[in-house]
Amino acid sequence: MPTTAFLTDSTLCIGCKACEVACKEWNQVPADGFAWSGHSYDNTMRLGHSSWRHVKFVEMTTAFGVGGNSGEQLSWGFSSDVCKHCEHAGCLEACPTGSIVRTEFGGVYVQPDVCNGCGYCVVGCPFGVIDRRPDDGRAFKCTFCYDRQKAGLKPACAAACPTESILFGDIDELRARADARIDTLREKGVDDAVVYDPRDTSVGGIHALFIVRGDPGAYNLPARPEVPTVYLRDGWKSAAAAAVVAIAGTALALMTRR
């Protein structure tokens, strides 16, 4: 099967939240987002157990120059966030029950009927995506519309996006389209657009690529996400070194007693 991915282009997003609505309707995700912050129309605030797509509102300061005058102006940027379906997924590695699996399309899928609510996956996600529902404790996140993909359909969010800010398809083709889009934006004078796809970290790349302007961190996209289990290596090395020292000390003590 082809390895599929999302390409979310924040330069085309208008903040309409059609993707959020389509996701909830298709997947029967519980209602949320009724606690308004008072700072913007970003009512869902973040990804979570009942927000599998989240249109983030980012306050931006951009430079301008008109008729010899220059300065800065405040504007809003929008970007639809989603589970990254990491190539090396921390949630999948942490799950002790086999609830989280890799699908034939490359996505990371949580089987709710197998999940026991332990929460190990929550702390194992480097992006803070997966979350537990308070009513039963089970973990939920974007399913990559696995059922739709098996039927040959696009995920609901990509099908609903009116500006084609969310594209779906073969991951290699989308990476090529992302590079071409960056070239087009630079030709138009947008020189701060970047592709977010951290392939040089332990995550090994993601199946939800992003085009953003400025610092990806402003869009809740960390510069160097790491799978938490990579930090276990140093711990095991230290434990092994301590064990060798302990064995050597014990042997030396026995030899000295003789």
HELIX and SHEET records of a PDB file:
HELIX    1   1 ALA A   18  ASN A   27  1                                  10    
HELIX    2   2 GLY A   90  ALA A   94  1                                   5    
HELIX    3   3 TYR A  120  GLY A  124  1                                   5    
HELIX    4   4 TYR A  146  LYS A  150  1                                   5    
HELIX    5   5 ALA A  156  ALA A  160  1                                   5    
HELIX    6   6 ILE A  171  GLU A  187  1                                  17    
HELIX    7   7 PRO A  216  TYR A  219  5                                   4    
HELIX    8   8 PRO A  228  TYR A  231  5                                   4    
HELIX    9   9 LEU A  232  ARG A  257  1                                  26    
SHEET    1   A 4 ILE A 166  ASP A 170  0                                        
SHEET    2   A 4 THR A   4  ASP A   9 -1                                        
SHEET    3   A 4 ALA A 208  ARG A 213  1                                        
SHEET    4   A 4 ALA A 193  TYR A 196 -1                                        
SHEET    1   B 2 ARG A  53  VAL A  66  0                                        
SHEET    2   B 2 ASN A  69  VAL A  82 -1                                        
SHEET    1   C 2 ILE A 100  ARG A 102  0                                        
SHEET    2   C 2 VAL A 108  VAL A 110 -1                                        
SHEET    1   D 2 ASP A 131  ARG A 132  0                                        
SHEET    2   D 2 ALA A 139  PHE A 140 -1                                        
END                                                                             
